[in-house]
Amino acid sequence: MKFIKLLFFLIVFVCGIVFFIQNSVFITEKVALNFDIFGIKWATNPIPLYVYLLTGFALGAIVSFFYLLGEKLRLSAEVKSLKSRVRELEEELAQLAPEEEEEDENQEE
């Protein structure tokens, strides 16, 4: 499975590099973003397009990281809770098991 993940990330990385090389003229072109809604006007200074692309990827990675971190913490808490429940049930079983053995011995006699 690790090999498949590594291969996948390598393919994505190579495709990204090829994209940037083949489109370097368009990606380095400076672009200004404009926002005009309900009378509110806002515009950025002209920035190369690749800055917007890299910023979008970085923000996506950060959002994904925090989402997955929250999911991992939630699942860790659930695992801890379930392990505690298993311990309780094992203790209950251990308490009931000697009683069952005594009943079996009495029935055999």
C-alpha positions, -999 to +999 in steps of 0.1 A: +000+000+000+029+024+008+043+017-027+010+026-043+008+059-023+043+068-032+037+060-068+005+081-068+022+111-052+051+108-076+027+109-106+009+139-092+042+157-085+055+150-120+022+161-136+024+193-116+059+200-128+050+193-164+019+216-160+041+245-147+068+240-174+043+238-203+023+268-191+051+290-177+042+319-200+006+320-187+015+312-151+040+340-148+016+365-162+005+391-136-032+392-127-051+415-105-082+402-088-113+425-086-142+423-062-173+444-068-205+435-051-232+456-035-211+487-040-181+473-023-151+475-045-117+459-038-088+450-061-054+434-055-021+445-069-011+426-100+005+393-088+018+364-109-008+337-114+014+310-099+012+329-065-026+325-066-023+288-076+003+280-048-018+300-023-049+279-032-030+246-029-015+257+005-049+268+019-064+235+007-037+216+024-041+236+057-079+231+057-075+194+050-049+191+077-071+206+104-101+186+092-082+153+094-066+164+127-101+169+142-113+136+128-082+118+142-088+133+177-125+123+175-116+088+166-089+086+193-115+095+219-139+069+205-112+042+206-103+052+242-140+050+252-144+016+235-112+002+251-126+013+285-159-005+277-140-037+267-121-036+300-154-033+319-169-062+300-138-083+305-139-077+342-176-085+343-169-117+324-141-126+348-165-122+377-191-144+361-167-171+349-159-186+383-196-188+391-202-207+359-173-231+366-188-239+401-222-246+385-206-269+360-187-288+388-219-292+408-239-305+378-211-331+371-213-346+406 
